Amino acid sequence: MTATPPSPPPVSPPGSDAAPEAPGTETPVPARRSLIHHRDFRWLWAGDAMGQLGAQLTGLALPVYAVQHLRATEWQMGVLNAAETAAFLVIGLPAGAWVDRMRKRRILVVADLVRAAVLAVVVAAAATDHASIPLLVVAATVISVANVFFDVSHQSYVPGLVGLEHVVEGNSKLQATQSVALVAAPAIGGALLRVIAAPALIAVTVVTYLLSAFGVGRIRHREEPPSPDSRRPLRTEIAEGLRFVVHQPLLRRIVATTSISNFAGSISGAVLVIYALRTLGLDTAAYGTVVSASAVGGLAGAFTADRLSRWVGEARVIPIATIACIPAAVLLPLATSLAVTPQVVLVVSGVVLNFAVIVYNVAQVSFRQRLCPPALLGRMNASVRFIVWGVMPLGGLLGGWLGHQIGVAATLWVAAAVTALAALPVVLSPMLGMRDLPTPDAAAPPVTPAPEDPPA
């Protein structure tokens, strides 16, 4: 998937003790060792698996609890959906600068512990009959703050932990873990919801987040954060991250597509659970099965993304993946009218969508990690997250409002139209005619840092 820089020096695998080659001799370059042999990555991988499992179970249990037990309306579900990503809009930009000043492993552990604590409060409130939609909204908002720091740190931590030559492999493995969680969590959650209440399922997520914190805490790799003396005003550092994203032509188009796609996904996500449980009449177990079966596409995408990008071209695969999302989005509102069982339609839509999204994400995340200077990774990732996730609470609110005004099915048609628009920035770019994405040497020159603000 990654483009190979011209004539790079041989790179030893992580943890390798290979002796330097004697002058005048030529020895075969050893095969690159898999990250399975990298101890610290194994702990990150294990912790990530528990965190992903918890996130997927939470994503299933909270909306189901809101719809079935608290009788949430379309508008309330839109507000809840918006709360889940609100922090990316509010603190997304400064979070990158803060992450670049701190040890990322510590941030990951603290974020897991915060998410576990908040969900424990939700479980306690439900057990004492004090749960309410406002409480769920507050809990989702706090979790979204933790998610901001976790996601920015996570994506910025991988290159320094495994080395740039292993970034694609590391991202593919982590995406595969997410896809396995997408398959397993809804199936497990749907089955459990037949015999236990949603709060009990939320309690399970508390345990998974604690296990995630334990796994990440076992990593031995220690970062050295920049010296406080080298820090500049926060506004200057934030501007550098934004400037890097805006001044890279292909990255700018990718970010635009991702942002519009997430906006569309939030519109549909605000009403999807109501659509499945009330409009289509599925029960919670059937809905869990649909989500689980749909996630098989993501699992296939994670395992084939590297090979597919080499076959099609890592640049070309990005617009192709966005085009594939369009029919998947159109199928959702058609589930009420096609002469096929609605569950089958939802599964086909989900399989295609998840496959395309995972292939797209592996390609574009690896590209921007490789392109960005290490010292700027946190701010670059935060800038991207601000742009592509900051629109999601707005999409959630719009989806909830549209669901109340024009109906759930019509809202899904609006989301499908926005999905089609999202493909344009990359489809109309040079990427369809390219095979490889540029390396840092071939990309646009680094952006000159802005002059520092004078001290207050």
C-alpha positions as CSV (number, residue, x, y, z in Angstrom):
1,M,0.0,0.0,0.0
2,T,2.7,2.4,0.9
3,A,4.9,3.9,-1.8
4,T,8.5,3.0,-1.5
5,P,11.0,5.8,-1.3
6,P,13.8,5.6,-3.9
7,S,16.7,3.5,-2.8
8,P,16.1,3.5,0.9
9,P,18.7,2.1,3.3
10,P,17.9,-1.3,4.7
11,V,15.9,-1.0,7.9
12,S,16.1,-3.5,10.7
13,P,12.9,-4.7,12.1
14,P,11.8,-3.4,15.5
15,G,14.0,-4.8,18.2
16,S,16.5,-6.2,15.8
17,D,20.1,-6.6,16.9
18,A,21.5,-6.9,13.3
19,A,25.1,-6.0,13.1
20,P,26.1,-3.2,10.6
21,E,27.2,-4.4,7.2
22,A,31.0,-4.3,6.6
23,P,32.2,-1.8,4.0
24,G,32.6,-3.4,0.6
25,T,30.3,-6.4,1.3
26,E,26.8,-7.0,0.1
27,T,24.4,-9.3,2.0
28,P,20.8,-10.0,1.2
29,V,18.3,-7.8,3.0
30,P,16.5,-10.0,5.6
31,A,12.8,-10.3,5.3
32,R,10.9,-7.7,7.4
33,R,9.7,-9.2,10.7
34,S,6.0,-9.1,11.4
35,L,4.9,-6.8,14.2
36,I,3.6,-9.9,15.9
37,H,7.2,-10.2,17.2
38,H,7.1,-6.6,18.5
39,R,6.3,-6.9,22.2
40,D,5.1,-3.3,22.7
41,F,2.9,-3.5,19.7
42,R,1.4,-6.7,20.9
43,W,0.3,-4.9,24.1
44,L,-1.0,-2.0,22.2
45,W,-2.9,-4.4,19.9
46,A,-4.4,-6.3,22.8
47,G,-5.4,-3.1,24.6
48,D,-6.9,-1.7,21.4
49,A,-8.9,-4.9,20.9
50,M,-10.5,-4.5,24.4
51,G,-11.1,-0.8,23.8
52,Q,-12.7,-1.5,20.4
53,L,-14.9,-4.2,21.8
54,G,-16.0,-1.8,24.5
55,A,-16.7,1.0,22.0
56,Q,-18.8,-1.3,19.8
57,L,-20.8,-2.6,22.7
58,T,-21.4,0.9,23.9
59,G,-22.4,2.0,20.4
60,L,-25.0,-0.8,20.4
61,A,-26.2,-0.6,24.0
62,L,-26.7,3.1,24.6
63,P,-28.9,3.9,21.5
64,V,-31.0,0.7,22.2
65,Y,-31.4,1.7,25.8
66,A,-32.4,5.2,24.8
67,V,-35.0,4.0,22.2
68,Q,-36.5,1.0,23.9
69,H,-36.3,1.8,27.6
70,L,-36.3,5.7,27.7
71,R,-38.5,6.0,24.6
72,A,-36.3,8.6,22.9
73,T,-37.7,10.7,20.1
74,E,-36.0,11.3,16.7
75,W,-34.8,14.7,18.0
76,Q,-33.4,13.3,21.2
77,M,-31.6,10.6,19.3
78,G,-30.1,13.3,17.1
79,V,-28.9,15.2,20.2
80,L,-27.4,12.0,21.7
81,N,-25.7,11.2,18.4
82,A,-24.3,14.8,18.3
83,A,-23.0,14.5,21.9
84,E,-21.0,11.4,21.0
85,T,-18.7,13.5,18.7
86,A,-19.2,17.1,20.1
87,A,-15.7,17.3,21.6
88,F,-14.1,16.9,18.2
89,L,-15.7,20.2,17.2
90,V,-15.1,22.0,20.5
91,I,-11.6,20.9,21.6
92,G,-10.4,19.0,18.5
93,L,-7.7,21.6,17.5
94,P,-6.0,22.3,20.8
95,A,-6.1,18.6,21.7
96,G,-3.4,18.0,19.0
97,A,-1.1,20.6,20.5
98,W,-1.6,19.2,24.0
99,V,-1.0,15.7,22.8
100,D,2.3,16.7,21.2
101,R,3.4,18.1,24.6
102,M,2.6,14.9,26.6
103,R,3.4,11.2,26.7
104,K,0.9,9.6,24.4
105,R,0.8,6.2,26.3
106,R,-0.3,8.0,29.5
107,I,-3.1,9.8,27.6
108,L,-4.3,6.5,26.2
109,V,-4.5,4.9,29.7
110,V,-6.2,7.9,31.3
111,A,-8.8,8.1,28.4
112,D,-9.7,4.4,29.0
113,L,-10.1,5.0,32.7
114,V,-12.4,8.0,32.1
115,R,-14.6,6.1,29.7
116,A,-14.9,3.2,32.2
117,A,-15.8,5.6,35.0
118,V,-18.5,7.4,33.1
119,L,-20.2,4.2,31.9
120,A,-20.1,2.9,35.5
121,V,-22.1,6.0,36.5
122,V,-24.7,5.2,33.7
123,V,-25.0,1.7,35.0
124,A,-25.5,2.8,38.6
125,A,-28.1,5.4,37.5
126,A,-30.0,2.7,35.5
127,A,-29.9,0.3,38.5
128,T,-31.5,2.9,40.7
129,D,-34.1,4.1,38.2
130,H,-32.4,7.5,37.8
131,A,-31.4,7.1,34.2
132,S,-32.6,9.7,31.7
133,I,-31.9,11.0,28.2
134,P,-30.1,14.1,29.6
135,L,-27.8,11.8,31.7
136,L,-27.0,9.8,28.5
137,V,-26.2,13.0,26.7
138,V,-23.9,14.2,29.4
139,A,-22.2,10.8,29.5
140,A,-21.8,10.7,25.8
141,T,-20.3,14.2,25.9
142,V,-17.7,13.2,28.5
143,I,-16.8,10.1,26.6
144,S,-16.4,12.1,23.4
145,V,-13.8,14.2,25.2
146,A,-11.9,11.1,26.2
147,N,-12.3,9.8,22.6
148,V,-10.7,13.0,21.2
149,F,-7.5,12.5,23.3
150,F,-7.5,8.8,22.7
151,D,-7.9,8.9,19.0
152,V,-5.4,11.7,18.4
153,S,-2.8,10.0,20.7
154,H,-3.4,6.6,19.2
155,Q,-2.8,7.6,15.6
156,S,0.2,9.7,16.6
157,Y,1.7,6.9,18.8
158,V,1.8,4.1,16.2
159,P,4.6,5.5,13.9
160,G,6.9,6.2,16.9
161,L,6.2,2.8,18.4
162,V,6.8,0.6,15.4
163,G,8.7,2.8,12.9
164,L,7.6,4.4,9.7
165,E,8.4,1.2,7.7
166,H,5.8,-0.7,9.7
167,V,3.1,1.9,9.7
168,V,0.9,0.2,7.0
169,E,1.2,-3.2,8.7
170,G,0.4,-1.7,12.1
171,N,-2.6,0.2,10.8
172,S,-3.9,-2.9,8.9
173,K,-3.7,-5.0,12.1
174,L,-5.4,-2.3,14.2
175,Q,-8.1,-1.9,11.5
176,A,-8.5,-5.7,11.4
177,T,-9.0,-5.6,15.2
178,Q,-11.7,-3.0,14.8
179,S,-13.4,-5.1,12.1
180,V,-13.3,-8.2,14.3
181,A,-14.9,-6.1,17.1
182,L,-17.5,-4.8,14.7
183,V,-18.4,-8.5,13.9
184,A,-18.2,-9.9,17.3
185,A,-19.6,-7.1,19.5
186,P,-23.0,-6.7,17.9
187,A,-23.5,-10.5,17.8
188,I,-22.5,-10.9,21.4
189,G,-24.4,-7.8,22.4
190,G,-27.5,-8.8,20.5
191,A,-27.5,-12.3,22.1
192,L,-26.9,-10.8,25.6
193,L,-29.8,-8.3,25.2
194,R,-32.1,-11.3,24.9
195,V,-31.4,-12.3,28.5
196,I,-30.0,-9.2,30.2
197,A,-31.0,-5.5,30.2
198,A,-29.0,-2.9,28.3
199,P,-27.4,-1.5,31.5
200,A,-25.9,-4.9,32.2
201,L,-24.4,-4.9,28.8
202,I,-23.0,-1.4,29.4
203,A,-21.4,-2.8,32.6
204,V,-19.5,-5.2,30.4
205,T,-18.0,-2.3,28.5
206,V,-16.6,-0.9,31.8
207,V,-14.6,-4.1,32.1
208,T,-13.3,-3.9,28.6
209,Y,-12.1,-0.3,29.0
210,L,-10.3,-1.3,32.2
211,L,-8.6,-4.2,30.4
212,S,-7.6,-1.8,27.6
213,A,-6.0,0.5,30.1
214,F,-4.1,-2.4,31.6
215,G,-2.8,-3.6,28.2
216,V,-1.6,-0.1,27.1
217,G,-0.1,0.4,30.5
218,R,2.2,-2.7,29.9
219,I,4.0,-1.0,27.0
220,R,7.6,-0.4,27.9
221,H,8.4,2.1,25.2
222,R,8.9,5.5,26.8
223,E,8.6,8.7,24.9
224,E,10.5,11.9,25.7
225,P,8.1,14.8,25.3
226,P,9.5,18.0,24.0
227,S,11.2,20.2,26.6
228,P,8.9,22.8,28.1
229,D,11.5,25.4,27.0
230,S,10.8,24.6,23.3
231,R,7.1,25.2,23.6
232,R,5.6,28.0,21.7
233,P,2.2,29.7,22.1
234,L,-0.7,27.3,21.6
235,R,-2.2,29.3,18.8
236,T,1.0,29.0,16.8
237,E,1.3,25.3,17.2
238,I,-2.4,24.7,16.3
239,A,-1.9,26.9,13.2
240,E,1.1,24.7,12.1
241,G,-1.1,21.6,12.1
242,L,-3.9,23.2,10.1
243,R,-1.4,24.8,7.7
244,F,0.2,21.4,7.0
245,V,-3.2,19.8,6.1
246,V,-4.4,22.7,4.0
247,H,-1.1,23.1,2.0
248,Q,-0.9,19.4,1.0
249,P,-3.1,19.2,-2.2
250,L,-4.0,15.5,-2.1
251,L,-4.4,15.4,1.7
252,R,-6.7,18.4,1.4
253,R,-9.0,16.6,-1.0
254,I,-9.0,13.4,1.1
255,V,-9.9,15.4,4.2
256,A,-12.8,17.1,2.3
257,T,-14.2,13.7,1.2
258,T,-13.9,12.3,4.7
259,S,-15.6,15.3,6.3
260,I,-18.6,15.2,3.9
261,S,-18.9,11.4,4.2
262,N,-18.9,11.7,8.0
263,F,-21.5,14.4,7.9
264,A,-23.7,12.1,5.8
265,G,-23.1,9.2,8.1
266,S,-24.1,11.2,11.1
267,I,-27.4,12.2,9.4
268,S,-28.3,8.6,8.9
269,G,-26.8,7.5,12.2
270,A,-29.1,9.8,14.1
271,V,-32.2,7.8,12.9
272,L,-30.8,4.4,12.1
273,V,-31.7,2.7,15.3
274,I,-35.2,4.1,15.2
275,Y,-35.5,3.0,11.5
276,A,-34.4,-0.5,12.3
277,L,-36.4,-1.1,15.5
278,R,-39.6,0.9,14.8
279,T,-39.9,1.4,11.0
280,L,-38.6,-2.1,10.0
281,G,-39.8,-3.8,13.2
282,L,-36.6,-5.6,14.1
283,D,-36.0,-6.7,17.6
284,T,-32.7,-5.9,19.4
285,A,-31.2,-9.4,18.7
286,A,-32.0,-9.1,15.0
287,Y,-30.6,-5.6,14.9
288,G,-27.4,-6.9,16.6
289,T,-27.2,-9.7,14.0
290,V,-27.5,-7.2,11.2
291,V,-24.7,-5.0,12.5
292,S,-22.6,-8.0,13.1
293,A,-23.1,-9.5,9.7
294,S,-22.5,-6.1,8.1
295,A,-19.2,-5.9,9.8
296,V,-17.9,-8.9,7.9
297,G,-17.3,-6.4,5.0
298,G,-15.0,-4.4,7.3
299,L,-13.1,-7.5,8.3
300,A,-12.6,-8.5,4.7
301,G,-11.5,-4.9,4.0
302,A,-8.9,-4.9,6.7
303,F,-7.3,-8.2,5.6
304,T,-7.3,-7.3,1.9
305,A,-6.5,-3.5,2.1
306,D,-2.8,-3.9,1.7
307,R,-3.1,-6.4,-1.2
308,L,-5.9,-4.4,-2.9
309,S,-3.9,-1.2,-2.8
310,R,-0.9,-2.9,-4.4
311,W,-3.1,-4.3,-7.1
312,V,-5.3,-1.3,-7.9
313,G,-2.8,1.3,-6.7
314,E,-2.7,3.0,-3.3
315,A,-3.8,6.4,-4.8
316,R,-6.5,5.0,-7.1
317,V,-8.1,2.8,-4.4
318,I,-9.1,5.9,-2.4
319,P,-11.6,7.4,-5.0
320,I,-12.8,3.9,-5.9
321,A,-13.7,3.1,-2.3
322,T,-15.7,6.4,-2.0
323,I,-17.7,5.5,-5.1
324,A,-18.5,2.1,-3.6
325,C,-20.1,3.9,-0.6
326,I,-22.8,5.4,-2.8
327,P,-24.9,2.3,-3.6
328,A,-24.5,1.2,0.0
329,A,-26.1,4.4,1.3
330,V,-28.9,4.2,-1.3
331,L,-29.8,0.7,-0.2
332,L,-30.7,1.8,3.3
333,P,-34.0,3.7,2.6
334,L,-34.9,1.1,-0.1
335,A,-35.2,-1.6,2.7
336,T,-38.9,-0.6,3.1
337,S,-39.8,-1.1,-0.6
338,L,-37.6,-3.9,-2.1
339,A,-39.1,-7.3,-2.4
340,V,-36.4,-8.7,-0.1
341,T,-36.3,-9.2,3.6
342,P,-35.3,-5.8,5.2
343,Q,-32.5,-7.6,7.2
344,V,-30.9,-8.8,3.9
345,V,-30.9,-5.3,2.5
346,L,-29.4,-3.8,5.6
347,V,-26.7,-6.5,5.7
348,V,-25.7,-6.0,2.0
349,S,-25.6,-2.3,2.5
350,G,-23.5,-2.7,5.6
351,V,-21.1,-5.2,4.1
352,V,-20.3,-2.9,1.1
353,L,-20.1,0.2,3.2
354,N,-17.8,-1.3,5.8
355,F,-15.5,-2.9,3.2
356,A,-15.1,0.4,1.4
357,V,-14.6,2.5,4.5
358,I,-11.9,0.2,5.9
359,V,-10.0,0.1,2.6
360,Y,-10.2,3.9,2.3
361,N,-9.1,4.4,5.9
362,V,-6.1,2.2,5.8
363,A,-4.9,3.9,2.6
364,Q,-5.5,7.5,3.7
365,V,-4.3,7.2,7.3
366,S,-1.1,5.5,6.3
367,F,-0.5,8.2,3.7
368,R,-0.8,11.1,6.1
369,Q,1.2,9.3,8.8
370,R,4.0,8.8,6.3
371,L,3.8,12.3,4.9
372,C,3.8,14.3,8.2
373,P,7.0,15.1,10.2
374,P,7.0,13.2,13.5
375,A,7.0,16.3,15.6
376,L,3.8,17.5,13.9
377,L,1.8,14.2,14.0
378,G,-0.4,15.1,17.0
379,R,-1.3,18.5,15.6
380,M,-1.8,17.1,12.1
381,N,-4.1,14.3,13.3
382,A,-6.0,16.7,15.6
383,S,-6.5,19.1,12.7
384,V,-7.8,16.3,10.5
385,R,-10.0,15.1,13.3
386,F,-11.4,18.6,13.9
387,I,-12.3,18.9,10.2
388,V,-13.6,15.4,9.6
389,W,-15.2,14.7,13.0
390,G,-16.2,18.2,13.9
391,V,-19.0,18.1,11.3
392,M,-20.5,14.9,12.9
393,P,-22.4,16.6,15.8
394,L,-23.9,19.0,13.2
395,G,-24.9,16.1,11.1
396,G,-26.4,14.3,14.1
397,L,-28.5,17.4,15.0
398,L,-29.6,17.8,11.3
399,G,-30.5,14.1,11.1
400,G,-32.6,14.3,14.3
401,W,-34.4,17.4,13.1
402,L,-35.0,16.0,9.6
403,G,-36.3,12.7,11.1
404,H,-38.8,14.7,13.1
405,Q,-39.8,17.0,10.2
406,I,-39.8,14.7,7.1
407,G,-39.6,11.2,8.5
408,V,-36.9,8.6,9.0
409,A,-36.8,7.1,5.5
410,A,-36.7,10.5,3.8
411,T,-33.8,11.5,6.1
412,L,-31.9,8.4,4.9
413,W,-32.4,9.6,1.3
414,V,-30.9,12.9,2.2
415,A,-27.9,11.1,3.7
416,A,-27.5,9.1,0.5
417,A,-27.4,12.2,-1.6
418,V,-24.7,13.8,0.7
419,T,-22.7,10.6,0.4
420,A,-22.7,10.9,-3.4
421,L,-21.4,14.5,-3.1
422,A,-18.7,13.4,-0.7
423,A,-17.0,11.4,-3.4
424,L,-16.4,14.4,-5.7
425,P,-13.2,15.9,-4.1
426,V,-11.2,12.6,-4.7
427,V,-13.0,11.4,-7.8
428,L,-12.3,14.7,-9.6
429,S,-8.6,14.7,-8.3
430,P,-5.5,13.3,-10.0
431,M,-5.7,10.2,-7.8
432,L,-7.8,8.2,-10.3
433,G,-4.9,8.5,-12.8
434,M,-2.2,7.8,-10.2
435,R,-0.9,4.6,-8.8
436,D,1.3,5.6,-5.9
437,L,0.8,8.4,-3.4
438,P,3.7,10.8,-3.0
439,T,6.4,10.2,-0.4
440,P,7.5,13.1,1.9
441,D,10.3,13.9,-0.5
442,A,8.0,14.1,-3.5
443,A,5.1,15.9,-1.7
444,A,4.7,19.6,-1.4
445,P,7.5,21.3,0.5
446,P,7.0,21.7,4.2
447,V,5.0,24.7,5.3
448,T,7.1,27.4,6.9
449,P,6.1,27.9,10.5
450,A,4.3,31.0,11.3
451,P,6.2,33.6,13.4
452,E,5.7,33.1,17.1
453,D,3.2,35.3,18.9
454,P,4.9,37.8,21.2
455,P,4.5,36.8,24.9
456,A,1.6,38.2,26.6
